[in-house]
Amino acid sequence: MTSLDSPIVLPDDPSLGPDVQLDYPGYRSTRLRVPKRPLVTLAEELHSLAGPVFGEDAIGELDHDLTRQHAGEPLGERIVVSGRLLDDDGRPLSGALIEVWQANAAGRYRHEVDDHPAPLDPNFSGAGRCLTGSDGSYRFVTVKPGAYPWGNHENAWRPAHIHFSVFGRAFTQRLVTQMYFPGDPLFPYDPIFNAVRDPKARELLVSQFDLETTTPEWALGFRFDIVLPATPLENER
Amino acid sequence: MTLAFTPSQTVGPYYAIGMCRRTEHELAPGGMKIAGRLLDGAGAPIPDGVIELWSATAGAWGRCGTQPAGEFMFVAEKPPAAPGEAPRFDVLVFARGLLRHQVTRLYFPDEEAANAGDPVLSALSPDDRATLVAAADGDGLRFDIRMQGESQTVFFA
Protein backbone atom coordinates (compact mmCIF):
# COMPACT_ATOMS: atom_id res chain seq x y z
CA MET A 1 0.00 0.00 0.00
CA THR A 2 1.29 3.43 -0.90
CA SER A 3 1.48 5.90 1.97
CA LEU A 4 -0.07 9.19 1.01
CA ASP A 5 0.95 11.18 4.07
CA SER A 6 3.71 12.75 2.03
CA PRO A 7 3.83 13.91 -1.59
CA ILE A 8 3.90 11.17 -4.17
CA VAL A 9 7.36 11.14 -5.75
CA LEU A 10 7.44 9.54 -9.15
CA PRO A 11 10.53 8.67 -11.14
CA ASP A 12 10.95 10.56 -14.41
CA ASP A 13 11.16 7.25 -16.24
CA PRO A 14 11.24 7.57 -20.04
CA SER A 15 9.69 4.10 -20.35
CA LEU A 16 6.46 5.36 -18.80
CA GLY A 17 3.68 5.70 -21.35
CA PRO A 18 0.75 8.11 -21.58
CA ASP A 19 -1.63 5.56 -20.16
CA VAL A 20 -3.25 5.71 -16.81
CA GLN A 21 -2.23 2.94 -14.37
CA LEU A 22 -5.60 1.31 -13.80
CA ASP A 23 -4.66 -0.44 -10.55
CA TYR A 24 -2.72 2.49 -9.11
CA PRO A 25 -2.44 1.42 -5.45
CA GLY A 26 -2.93 4.89 -3.97
CA TYR A 27 -6.50 5.08 -5.33
CA ARG A 28 -8.47 2.87 -2.98
CA SER A 29 -11.63 2.41 -5.06
CA THR A 30 -9.68 0.55 -7.75
CA ARG A 31 -9.14 -2.52 -5.58
CA LEU A 32 -12.46 -4.31 -5.98
CA ARG A 33 -13.38 -2.78 -9.31
CA VAL A 34 -10.50 -3.04 -11.77
CA PRO A 35 -10.55 -6.32 -13.73
CA LYS A 36 -7.73 -8.59 -12.55
CA ARG A 37 -7.60 -10.78 -15.62
CA PRO A 38 -5.81 -9.62 -18.78
CA LEU A 39 -7.95 -7.87 -21.37
CA VAL A 40 -8.79 -9.85 -24.52
CA THR A 41 -7.35 -8.06 -27.55
CA LEU A 42 -9.70 -7.35 -30.46
CA ALA A 43 -8.66 -7.23 -34.10
CA GLU A 44 -7.74 -3.79 -35.39
CA GLU A 45 -10.74 -3.39 -37.70
CA LEU A 46 -13.14 -3.83 -34.80
CA HIS A 47 -11.69 -0.69 -33.26
CA SER A 48 -13.05 1.61 -35.92
CA LEU A 49 -16.75 1.10 -35.19
CA ALA A 50 -18.79 4.26 -35.66
CA GLY A 51 -20.23 5.89 -32.57
CA PRO A 52 -23.40 7.86 -31.89
CA VAL A 53 -24.00 11.19 -33.63
CA PHE A 54 -25.62 13.92 -31.56
CA GLY A 55 -27.46 16.78 -33.21
CA GLU A 56 -28.11 20.37 -32.21
CA ASP A 57 -31.36 19.18 -30.61
CA ALA A 58 -29.25 17.54 -27.89
CA ILE A 59 -28.15 20.98 -26.73
CA GLY A 60 -30.14 23.64 -24.91
CA GLU A 61 -29.48 27.32 -25.55
CA LEU A 62 -27.71 27.91 -22.21
CA ASP A 63 -26.17 24.47 -21.78
CA HIS A 64 -22.67 25.87 -22.40
CA ASP A 65 -23.04 28.64 -19.82
CA LEU A 66 -23.15 27.29 -16.26
CA THR A 67 -23.48 30.82 -14.88
CA ARG A 68 -26.83 31.51 -16.61
CA GLN A 69 -28.88 28.43 -15.81
CA HIS A 70 -30.71 29.93 -12.80
CA ALA A 71 -32.40 33.16 -11.73
CA GLY A 72 -29.20 34.60 -10.25
CA GLU A 73 -25.48 34.26 -10.86
CA PRO A 74 -23.51 31.61 -8.98
CA LEU A 75 -20.89 32.72 -6.46
CA GLY A 76 -17.24 32.25 -7.28
CA GLU A 77 -14.57 33.23 -9.75
CA ARG A 78 -16.13 33.40 -13.24
CA ILE A 79 -14.01 31.63 -15.88
CA VAL A 80 -14.14 30.76 -19.58
CA VAL A 81 -12.92 27.26 -20.44
CA SER A 82 -12.29 26.70 -24.12
CA GLY A 83 -10.18 24.58 -26.42
CA ARG A 84 -10.21 22.29 -29.40
CA LEU A 85 -11.03 18.63 -29.88
CA LEU A 86 -8.44 17.04 -32.19
CA ASP A 87 -7.30 13.62 -33.25
CA ASP A 88 -3.65 12.73 -32.86
CA ASP A 89 -3.02 13.65 -36.50
CA GLY A 90 -4.07 17.19 -35.53
CA ARG A 91 -7.39 17.06 -37.39
CA PRO A 92 -10.29 18.86 -35.69
CA LEU A 93 -13.28 16.74 -34.65
CA SER A 94 -16.43 18.73 -35.36
CA GLY A 95 -19.97 18.14 -34.16
CA ALA A 96 -18.75 16.09 -31.20
CA LEU A 97 -20.65 16.08 -27.90
CA ILE A 98 -18.72 17.38 -24.88
CA GLU A 99 -20.35 17.17 -21.46
CA VAL A 100 -18.91 18.72 -18.29
CA TRP A 101 -19.77 18.54 -14.60
CA GLN A 102 -18.11 20.03 -11.55
CA ALA A 103 -18.30 21.10 -7.91
CA ASN A 104 -19.35 24.67 -7.11
CA ALA A 105 -16.91 27.36 -5.97
CA ALA A 106 -17.09 26.02 -2.40
CA GLY A 107 -16.13 22.49 -3.46
CA ARG A 108 -19.61 20.93 -3.23
CA TYR A 109 -21.43 18.91 -5.90
CA ARG A 110 -25.18 19.16 -6.34
CA HIS A 111 -25.50 15.40 -5.78
CA GLU A 112 -27.23 13.49 -2.98
CA VAL A 113 -24.10 11.47 -2.20
CA ASP A 114 -21.90 14.53 -1.60
CA ASP A 115 -22.00 15.26 2.16
CA HIS A 116 -19.05 17.68 2.30
CA PRO A 117 -20.17 20.42 4.73
CA ALA A 118 -19.70 23.25 2.25
CA PRO A 119 -22.66 25.31 1.01
CA LEU A 120 -24.68 24.42 -2.04
CA ASP A 121 -25.28 27.33 -4.38
CA PRO A 122 -28.93 27.73 -5.44
CA ASN A 123 -27.70 29.35 -8.65
CA PHE A 124 -25.33 26.57 -9.71
CA SER A 125 -26.14 23.09 -11.03
CA GLY A 126 -22.61 22.40 -12.25
CA ALA A 127 -23.44 20.71 -15.56
CA GLY A 128 -22.95 21.78 -19.16
CA ARG A 129 -22.83 20.37 -22.68
CA CYS A 130 -22.01 21.57 -26.16
CA LEU A 131 -21.14 20.38 -29.65
CA THR A 132 -17.74 21.22 -31.10
CA GLY A 133 -17.64 23.67 -34.00
CA SER A 134 -16.32 23.03 -37.50
CA ASP A 135 -12.76 23.70 -36.26
CA GLY A 136 -13.23 21.35 -33.27
CA SER A 137 -13.59 24.27 -30.88
CA TYR A 138 -15.72 24.34 -27.75
CA ARG A 139 -16.35 26.95 -25.07
CA PHE A 140 -17.93 26.86 -21.60
CA VAL A 141 -18.56 29.69 -19.16
CA THR A 142 -18.57 28.61 -15.52
CA VAL A 143 -17.10 29.37 -12.09
CA LYS A 144 -13.83 27.89 -10.87
CA PRO A 145 -14.61 24.75 -8.84
CA GLY A 146 -13.29 24.48 -5.28
CA ALA A 147 -11.04 21.74 -3.93
CA TYR A 148 -12.82 19.24 -1.67
CA PRO A 149 -11.97 16.44 0.75
CA TRP A 150 -12.63 12.79 -0.08
CA GLY A 151 -12.30 9.65 2.02
CA ASN A 152 -9.49 7.98 0.10
CA HIS A 153 -6.82 8.43 2.79
CA GLU A 154 -6.00 10.63 5.77
CA ASN A 155 -6.55 14.31 4.92
CA ALA A 156 -7.17 13.57 1.23
CA TRP A 157 -8.22 16.52 -0.97
CA ARG A 158 -8.99 16.55 -4.68
CA PRO A 159 -7.30 19.32 -6.66
CA ALA A 160 -9.87 21.60 -8.32
CA HIS A 161 -11.10 19.92 -11.52
CA ILE A 162 -13.85 19.85 -14.13
CA HIS A 163 -15.05 16.46 -15.40
CA PHE A 164 -15.21 16.05 -19.19
CA SER A 165 -17.10 13.39 -21.14
CA VAL A 166 -16.27 13.34 -24.86
CA PHE A 167 -17.71 11.42 -27.81
CA GLY A 168 -15.53 11.49 -30.91
CA ARG A 169 -16.76 9.70 -34.01
CA ALA A 170 -15.74 6.16 -33.17
CA PHE A 171 -15.97 3.65 -30.36
CA THR A 172 -12.25 4.00 -29.62
CA GLN A 173 -12.55 7.76 -29.27
CA ARG A 174 -14.83 7.68 -26.22
CA LEU A 175 -13.08 9.54 -23.42
CA VAL A 176 -13.97 10.57 -19.89
CA THR A 177 -11.33 12.68 -18.17
CA GLN A 178 -10.75 15.53 -15.74
CA MET A 179 -9.33 18.99 -16.44
CA TYR A 180 -7.18 20.58 -13.75
CA PHE A 181 -5.94 24.13 -13.16
CA PRO A 182 -2.31 25.24 -13.48
CA GLY A 183 -0.09 25.30 -10.42
CA ASP A 184 -2.45 23.48 -8.06
CA PRO A 185 -0.57 22.72 -4.80
CA LEU A 186 -2.60 19.51 -4.36
CA PHE A 187 -1.17 17.78 -7.46
CA PRO A 188 1.60 15.87 -5.64
CA TYR A 189 -0.92 14.40 -3.17
CA ASP A 190 -3.66 13.28 -5.56
CA PRO A 191 -3.63 9.58 -6.54
CA ILE A 192 -6.17 10.02 -9.36
CA PHE A 193 -3.97 12.63 -11.09
CA ASN A 194 -0.81 10.63 -10.37
CA ALA A 195 -2.26 7.37 -11.70
CA VAL A 196 -1.10 8.87 -15.01
CA ARG A 197 2.51 7.96 -14.34
CA ASP A 198 4.27 9.94 -17.06
CA PRO A 199 4.75 13.57 -15.94
CA LYS A 200 4.45 14.79 -19.54
CA ALA A 201 1.13 12.98 -19.94
CA ARG A 202 -0.13 14.45 -16.66
CA GLU A 203 0.55 17.93 -18.05
CA LEU A 204 -2.02 17.19 -20.77
CA LEU A 205 -4.70 17.14 -18.06
CA VAL A 206 -3.80 20.63 -16.84
CA SER A 207 -5.44 23.62 -18.52
CA GLN A 208 -3.39 26.70 -19.29
CA PHE A 209 -4.20 30.24 -18.28
CA ASP A 210 -4.85 32.16 -21.49
CA LEU A 211 -4.85 35.94 -21.73
CA GLU A 212 -6.32 35.79 -25.24
CA THR A 213 -9.57 34.18 -24.07
CA THR A 214 -9.60 36.18 -20.84
CA THR A 215 -12.47 38.65 -21.19
CA PRO A 216 -11.55 42.14 -19.91
CA GLU A 217 -13.43 43.23 -16.78
CA TRP A 218 -15.30 39.93 -16.75
CA ALA A 219 -13.64 36.48 -16.62
CA LEU A 220 -10.30 34.63 -16.72
CA GLY A 221 -9.69 32.31 -19.65
CA PHE A 222 -8.32 28.77 -19.45
CA ARG A 223 -7.47 26.66 -22.48
CA PHE A 224 -7.79 22.88 -22.57
CA ASP A 225 -7.28 20.98 -25.83
CA ILE A 226 -8.39 17.34 -25.97
CA VAL A 227 -6.66 14.81 -28.22
CA LEU A 228 -8.27 11.48 -29.20
CA PRO A 229 -6.73 8.63 -31.19
CA ALA A 230 -7.24 9.00 -34.95
CA THR A 231 -9.65 6.55 -36.57
CA PRO A 232 -9.99 5.33 -40.16
CA LEU A 233 -13.56 6.70 -40.05
CA GLU A 234 -12.10 10.20 -40.36
CA ASN A 235 -11.30 9.61 -43.99
CA GLU A 236 -14.85 8.62 -44.82
CA ARG A 237 -16.49 11.90 -43.88
CA MET B 1 2.04 15.41 -36.84
CA THR B 2 1.38 13.08 -33.96
CA LEU B 3 -0.08 14.59 -30.82
CA ALA B 4 -0.14 12.78 -27.49
CA PHE B 5 -3.56 11.50 -26.39
CA THR B 6 -5.35 13.10 -23.48
CA PRO B 7 -5.24 10.55 -20.64
CA SER B 8 -8.40 9.07 -19.16
CA GLN B 9 -9.60 9.79 -15.61
CA THR B 10 -12.40 8.25 -13.56
CA VAL B 11 -16.00 9.50 -13.87
CA GLY B 12 -16.05 9.63 -10.06
CA PRO B 13 -19.21 9.25 -7.98
CA TYR B 14 -20.99 12.35 -9.28
CA TYR B 15 -21.13 11.63 -13.02
CA ALA B 16 -24.93 11.70 -12.93
CA ILE B 17 -24.82 15.51 -12.78
CA GLY B 18 -23.32 15.66 -16.25
CA MET B 19 -23.76 12.31 -17.96
CA CYS B 20 -27.24 11.21 -16.89
CA ARG B 21 -29.18 14.44 -16.89
CA ARG B 22 -31.83 12.97 -19.15
CA THR B 23 -33.36 9.57 -19.75
CA GLU B 24 -31.26 7.82 -22.34
CA HIS B 25 -31.78 4.13 -21.56
CA GLU B 26 -34.42 3.58 -24.27
CA LEU B 27 -32.60 2.74 -27.49
CA ALA B 28 -35.78 1.45 -29.12
CA PRO B 29 -39.08 2.35 -27.43
CA GLY B 30 -41.29 -0.74 -27.22
CA GLY B 31 -38.28 -3.05 -27.54
CA MET B 32 -37.19 -5.77 -25.13
CA LYS B 33 -36.02 -5.07 -21.62
CA ILE B 34 -32.33 -5.75 -20.95
CA ALA B 35 -31.62 -5.62 -17.22
CA GLY B 36 -28.62 -6.52 -15.14
CA ARG B 37 -26.42 -5.73 -12.19
CA LEU B 38 -22.90 -4.30 -11.97
CA LEU B 39 -20.93 -6.17 -9.27
CA ASP B 40 -17.50 -5.65 -7.70
CA GLY B 41 -14.85 -8.21 -6.75
CA ALA B 42 -16.58 -8.96 -3.44
CA GLY B 43 -19.87 -9.58 -5.23
CA ALA B 44 -21.24 -6.30 -3.86
CA PRO B 45 -23.35 -4.05 -6.08
CA ILE B 46 -21.66 -1.02 -7.64
CA PRO B 47 -24.26 1.73 -7.07
CA ASP B 48 -22.37 4.51 -8.83
CA GLY B 49 -21.51 3.08 -12.21
CA VAL B 50 -22.81 3.97 -15.66
CA ILE B 51 -23.31 1.51 -18.50
CA GLU B 52 -23.40 2.48 -22.18
CA LEU B 53 -24.72 0.25 -24.97
CA TRP B 54 -23.37 0.91 -28.45
CA SER B 55 -24.27 -0.68 -31.76
CA ALA B 56 -22.50 0.39 -34.93
CA THR B 57 -24.75 -1.82 -37.10
CA ALA B 58 -28.01 -0.37 -35.72
CA GLY B 59 -26.64 3.14 -35.20
CA ALA B 60 -28.02 2.80 -31.68
CA TRP B 61 -26.67 4.14 -28.42
CA GLY B 62 -27.93 4.54 -24.86
CA ARG B 63 -26.76 4.77 -21.30
CA CYS B 64 -28.04 4.07 -17.81
CA GLY B 65 -26.66 4.87 -14.36
CA THR B 66 -26.65 2.01 -11.86
CA GLN B 67 -29.02 2.06 -8.89
CA PRO B 68 -28.29 1.29 -5.19
CA ALA B 69 -28.45 -2.48 -5.82
CA GLY B 70 -26.19 -2.09 -8.87
CA GLU B 71 -29.06 -2.50 -11.33
CA PHE B 72 -29.28 -1.01 -14.78
CA MET B 73 -32.01 -1.38 -17.40
CA PHE B 74 -32.30 -0.72 -21.13
CA VAL B 75 -35.11 -0.99 -23.64
CA ALA B 76 -33.61 -2.08 -26.94
CA GLU B 77 -33.95 -4.19 -30.06
CA LYS B 78 -31.47 -6.79 -31.19
CA PRO B 79 -29.10 -5.02 -33.61
CA PRO B 80 -28.45 -6.51 -37.07
CA ALA B 81 -25.35 -8.69 -37.29
CA ALA B 82 -22.29 -7.52 -39.18
CA PRO B 83 -21.25 -9.97 -41.93
CA GLY B 84 -19.69 -13.10 -40.40
CA GLU B 85 -20.43 -11.99 -36.85
CA ALA B 86 -23.16 -12.64 -34.30
CA PRO B 87 -25.45 -9.75 -33.35
CA ARG B 88 -24.27 -7.95 -30.24
CA PHE B 89 -24.07 -4.75 -28.30
CA ASP B 90 -20.73 -3.22 -27.38
CA VAL B 91 -20.88 -2.33 -23.70
CA LEU B 92 -18.88 0.35 -21.88
CA VAL B 93 -18.57 0.38 -18.08
CA PHE B 94 -17.69 3.56 -16.20
CA ALA B 95 -17.40 3.87 -12.40
CA ARG B 96 -15.59 5.45 -9.51
CA GLY B 97 -12.42 3.36 -9.19
CA LEU B 98 -12.15 2.82 -12.95
CA LEU B 99 -9.51 5.25 -14.18
CA ARG B 100 -10.42 4.19 -17.70
CA HIS B 101 -13.74 2.72 -18.80
CA GLN B 102 -13.87 -1.00 -19.50
CA VAL B 103 -15.21 -2.53 -22.72
CA THR B 104 -17.25 -5.72 -22.95
CA ARG B 105 -19.93 -7.22 -25.22
CA LEU B 106 -23.48 -8.46 -24.88
CA TYR B 107 -24.49 -11.39 -27.12
CA PHE B 108 -27.97 -12.87 -27.45
CA PRO B 109 -28.98 -16.31 -26.05
CA ASP B 110 -31.29 -17.15 -28.99
CA GLU B 111 -28.45 -16.88 -31.53
CA GLU B 112 -26.67 -20.16 -30.84
CA ALA B 113 -25.52 -20.82 -34.40
CA ALA B 114 -24.38 -17.24 -35.02
CA ASN B 115 -22.65 -17.12 -31.63
CA ALA B 116 -20.78 -20.36 -32.42
CA GLY B 117 -19.51 -18.77 -35.64
CA ASP B 118 -18.60 -15.38 -34.20
CA PRO B 119 -14.83 -14.86 -34.48
CA VAL B 120 -14.48 -13.12 -31.12
CA LEU B 121 -16.90 -15.23 -29.09
CA SER B 122 -15.75 -18.57 -30.49
CA ALA B 123 -12.11 -17.80 -29.64
CA LEU B 124 -12.94 -17.72 -25.92
CA SER B 125 -13.16 -20.62 -23.45
CA PRO B 126 -16.72 -21.83 -22.70
CA ASP B 127 -16.62 -20.22 -19.24
CA ASP B 128 -15.46 -16.87 -20.63
CA ARG B 129 -18.00 -17.07 -23.44
CA ALA B 130 -20.77 -17.56 -20.90
CA THR B 131 -19.98 -14.20 -19.28
CA LEU B 132 -20.87 -12.41 -22.55
CA VAL B 133 -24.14 -14.13 -23.46
CA ALA B 134 -27.20 -12.61 -21.80
CA ALA B 135 -29.78 -14.93 -20.20
CA ALA B 136 -33.42 -15.08 -21.29
CA ASP B 137 -35.61 -13.57 -18.58
CA GLY B 138 -39.32 -13.55 -19.34
CA ASP B 139 -39.80 -11.35 -22.41
CA GLY B 140 -36.41 -9.72 -21.92
CA LEU B 141 -32.79 -10.44 -21.07
CA ARG B 142 -30.55 -10.43 -17.99
CA PHE B 143 -26.92 -9.44 -18.25
CA ASP B 144 -24.85 -9.12 -15.07
CA ILE B 145 -21.37 -7.59 -15.26
CA ARG B 146 -18.76 -8.82 -12.78
CA MET B 147 -15.62 -6.68 -12.53
CA GLN B 148 -13.48 -9.32 -10.78
CA GLY B 149 -13.56 -12.86 -9.39
CA GLU B 150 -13.83 -16.38 -10.74
CA SER B 151 -16.70 -15.53 -13.07
CA GLN B 152 -15.30 -12.12 -14.05
CA THR B 153 -16.84 -10.75 -17.22
CA VAL B 154 -14.46 -10.78 -20.17
CA PHE B 155 -13.22 -7.27 -20.98
CA PHE B 156 -11.59 -6.22 -24.25
CA ALA B 157 -8.81 -3.96 -25.40
Chai-1 contact restraints between the chains, C-beta under 6 A:
chainA,res_idxA,chainB,res_idxB,connection_type,confidence,min_distance_angstrom,max_distance_angstrom,comment,restraint_id
A,P18,B,A4,contact,1.0,0.0,6.0,A-B,restraint_1
A,P18,B,F5,contact,1.0,0.0,6.0,A-B,restraint_2
A,P18,B,P7,contact,1.0,0.0,6.0,A-B,restraint_3
A,V20,B,P7,contact,1.0,0.0,6.0,A-B,restraint_4
A,V20,B,S8,contact,1.0,0.0,6.0,A-B,restraint_5
A,V20,B,L99,contact,1.0,0.0,6.0,A-B,restraint_6
A,V20,B,R100,contact,1.0,0.0,6.0,A-B,restraint_7
A,L22,B,L99,contact,1.0,0.0,6.0,A-B,restraint_8
A,S29,B,R96,contact,1.0,0.0,6.0,A-B,restraint_9
A,S29,B,G97,contact,1.0,0.0,6.0,A-B,restraint_10
A,T30,B,G97,contact,1.0,0.0,6.0,A-B,restraint_11
A,L32,B,D40,contact,1.0,0.0,6.0,A-B,restraint_12
A,L32,B,G41,contact,1.0,0.0,6.0,A-B,restraint_13
A,L32,B,A42,contact,1.0,0.0,6.0,A-B,restraint_14
A,R33,B,D40,contact,1.0,0.0,6.0,A-B,restraint_15
A,R33,B,A95,contact,1.0,0.0,6.0,A-B,restraint_16
A,R33,B,G97,contact,1.0,0.0,6.0,A-B,restraint_17
A,R33,B,L98,contact,1.0,0.0,6.0,A-B,restraint_18
A,R33,B,M147,contact,1.0,0.0,6.0,A-B,restraint_19
A,P35,B,M147,contact,1.0,0.0,6.0,A-B,restraint_20
A,P35,B,F155,contact,1.0,0.0,6.0,A-B,restraint_21
A,K36,B,Q148,contact,1.0,0.0,6.0,A-B,restraint_22
A,R37,B,Q152,contact,1.0,0.0,6.0,A-B,restraint_23
A,L39,B,F155,contact,1.0,0.0,6.0,A-B,restraint_24
A,L39,B,F156,contact,1.0,0.0,6.0,A-B,restraint_25
A,L39,B,A157,contact,1.0,0.0,6.0,A-B,restraint_26
A,V40,B,V154,contact,1.0,0.0,6.0,A-B,restraint_27
A,V40,B,F156,contact,1.0,0.0,6.0,A-B,restraint_28
A,T41,B,A157,contact,1.0,0.0,6.0,A-B,restraint_29
A,L42,B,F156,contact,1.0,0.0,6.0,A-B,restraint_30
A,L49,B,A56,contact,1.0,0.0,6.0,A-B,restraint_31
A,A50,B,A56,contact,1.0,0.0,6.0,A-B,restraint_32
A,P52,B,W61,contact,1.0,0.0,6.0,A-B,restraint_33
A,D88,B,T2,contact,1.0,0.0,6.0,A-B,restraint_34
A,D88,B,L3,contact,1.0,0.0,6.0,A-B,restraint_35
A,G90,B,M1,contact,1.0,0.0,6.0,A-B,restraint_36
A,E99,B,G18,contact,1.0,0.0,6.0,A-B,restraint_37
A,E99,B,M19,contact,1.0,0.0,6.0,A-B,restraint_38
A,V100,B,G18,contact,1.0,0.0,6.0,A-B,restraint_39
A,W101,B,I17,contact,1.0,0.0,6.0,A-B,restraint_40
A,W101,B,G18,contact,1.0,0.0,6.0,A-B,restraint_41
A,Y109,B,Y14,contact,1.0,0.0,6.0,A-B,restraint_42
A,H111,B,Y14,contact,1.0,0.0,6.0,A-B,restraint_43
A,H111,B,I17,contact,1.0,0.0,6.0,A-B,restraint_44
A,V113,B,P13,contact,1.0,0.0,6.0,A-B,restraint_45
A,G126,B,I17,contact,1.0,0.0,6.0,A-B,restraint_46
A,A127,B,I17,contact,1.0,0.0,6.0,A-B,restraint_47
A,A127,B,G18,contact,1.0,0.0,6.0,A-B,restraint_48
A,A127,B,R21,contact,1.0,0.0,6.0,A-B,restraint_49
A,S165,B,M19,contact,1.0,0.0,6.0,A-B,restraint_50
A,V176,B,V11,contact,1.0,0.0,6.0,A-B,restraint_51
A,T177,B,T6,contact,1.0,0.0,6.0,A-B,restraint_52
A,T177,B,S8,contact,1.0,0.0,6.0,A-B,restraint_53
A,T177,B,Q9,contact,1.0,0.0,6.0,A-B,restraint_54
A,Q178,B,Q9,contact,1.0,0.0,6.0,A-B,restraint_55
A,A195,B,L99,contact,1.0,0.0,6.0,A-B,restraint_56
A,V196,B,P7,contact,1.0,0.0,6.0,A-B,restraint_57
A,A201,B,P7,contact,1.0,0.0,6.0,A-B,restraint_58
A,L204,B,T6,contact,1.0,0.0,6.0,A-B,restraint_59
A,I226,B,T6,contact,1.0,0.0,6.0,A-B,restraint_60
A,V227,B,L3,contact,1.0,0.0,6.0,A-B,restraint_61
A,V227,B,F5,contact,1.0,0.0,6.0,A-B,restraint_62
A,V227,B,T6,contact,1.0,0.0,6.0,A-B,restraint_63
A,P229,B,F5,contact,1.0,0.0,6.0,A-B,restraint_64
